[in-house]
Amino acid sequence: MKIRSILFATLGVAVMASCGGKVSDVTKISGTVVPEGISEVNIVVGELVDTLVPVVDGKFYIELPADITTIATISAADYGTSFIPDGTPLTVVLDEETKITSAYPEISVNEKLVAFNETSEAYVEKYRSTQQEIRDAEDKTEQEKEQALNEFYESFFAEYKEYNVKTYTENTDNFVALYALQGLMGEFEDPELDSLLNLLVPALQEHKFVQGMQKAIKARINTAEGKPFIDFTVNSVVGMTRSVPPQPKYAEVKFSDYVGKGKYILVDFWAPWCGPCKREIPNLKAVYDKYAGKNFDILSIAVWERQPVQVTIDTAAELGMNWSHINNAGSVPTEIYGVEGIPHLMLIGPDGTILKRGFHGAEGINAAVAEYLD
């Protein structure tokens, strides 16, 4: 498990609140650019507004529609920050320690964002420093270090999860909730995560990040353990031409060409650029060498490929992946099966039933296969 940072793209859907007349339908931004020689700043609001604002004598000013469900950025040269146009007057100072403050911090959604970012940075620093401290401890054996790390991980992520849940539930009407949401991904089962998403106001539920999560959750529920596999068709490499040099030969290939045919099939979603995928191959090879035959096979499906398909073919050969393959699959199977990260493994039974999914590592892979084949 790790703390991740996600760059959000946003939808500009206006949702306003009011508080004693201090919150307006317009966000007034007054700025100062400290470095000399900068003649304009760039302000981006979601995906809908991208504005260049002139800087005169180191000062600039702009008014934006208030929208607490979107995120905006303001930048010039190497300086910049994110903010929520929350309808309170904002002051920005662009320099090496760029800061943005509200005239009414007690009610500003933007102040909540600042507080969240500062607390999150503190968590990241605590995570890294404590890890390093335990690993550098000279009075502990390697076994004691491993135990100490496991104990730290358990307590740290419990606390980190609690903080993000609290932040999320307190901000379901504004964009801060989506920042907190990234700290909760992988911490809940799909039905629980879906319930959390349903707490968001309609404007945030329309956000493409949330819609993507909801789509993936629905896909995983539809392809959960005990459900039949869902077929798909892609244009995959089926051989090589006789040209000089030989070129990949493509043809339409179905998932059902390989699964539901009377064998147990271990499905491996991978990509040649994916380091963790390649590190998992020796574990797949071990179980393949042990069980390959009339009752068992492995099918590696290359997804999200960033390079020519020949790279996939060559990488598979170099790694000794001497089993069945579907290449050039793109995002077709990952969208159907709700796969958000690779490697991702599934075990499908002889009749096409999904028996296991989401296991990994030598122990997990061997246990999943041995349960049905030993």
C-alpha positions, 0 to 999 in steps of 0.5 A: 500500500502507498500514498498516491498523488492524483492530478484531477481534471474537472467539470465546471458545474456551479454549486454555490453556498451562502454564509452571512453575505460573505460568499459571492457568486464571483471569486475575486482574485488579487495577486502579486508576482514577486519574481521580476520579468513576468508579464502574465499569469495563467489561470485554468479552471477545470477543463473549461476555462484557460485564461492569461491575465496580464501582470502590471507592476507585479500585480494582477486581478481577475474575477471567476465564477464561484464553483466549490465543486471544481479545482483551478490552478494559477501559475507563472513561470515555475511558480503556481498553486491550486485553489477552489474558486469558492466565492470569497475574495482570494489573495495570491502571492506567487513566488518560491513559497506561493500562498493563497489566502481568503478574506474569510478563512472561517468559511472559505472552502479554499482554506479547507483545501490548504489545511488538507494539503498541509496535513497530507504532506505531514502524513507523507513525511511521517510515513517516509521518515518513520520507515527510514528510521526503522530500517536504519535502526542498528539495535534491531535484527532484520526480523525485528525491523520487518515486524516493526514496519508491519506494526507501523504500517497497520497503525499509520494507515488506520489513522490515515484512513480515518483522517481521509474519511472524516475529511471526505464526509465533511466536504461532500459538497465541495472539491476537497472531498475528491482529494480525500477520496484518493486516500480511500481508494483500495481501503474499502470493498466496492459496495462500501466505496459505492455508498461513499460516492453516493454521499456526494452532491450531484455536481460532484457525482458528475465529475469524470473521476467519480464517474470513472470510479463508479463505472469501475465498481459496477464492472467489478461487481458484474465480474466478481468471484462466482460470476461468469466471465464476460467476453470481448473481442480485440485485434490481436497478434496471431503470428508473423508475416513472411516479409523481410523483416517479418511483421506482426500479423493481426486478427480478431481474437475473442476472450472466449477462444481461451476461457470456458473451454474445459481448463482452469485459466490463470488470466494475467493483465500486464504490460511490457512497461510495467515493472511490477508486472514483470516482477510477477512473471517468475511467480507465474512461471513457477505455477505454470511449470507445476500445473501446465497441461490439459487442465491448466493454462495461463493467458497473459493479456497485454493492456494499456500498451504505450509502444509498438506491439512488437515490444510486447512480443519481444518482452514476453519472449525475453521473460520466458512467458511461454503460454497463451497471449492476447496482445494489443488489447488496450483498455477494452478488457480492463473496462469490462473487468474494472481493472484499475491497476496492473498486474491483475490476476484472475482464475477462471474455471473450466466452465467460465466461472470467475473463481478468484481475482486480485491475488498476487505474489508467489504465495497468493498465486500458488494458493489460488491455483492449488485450491482447485488443481491439487 
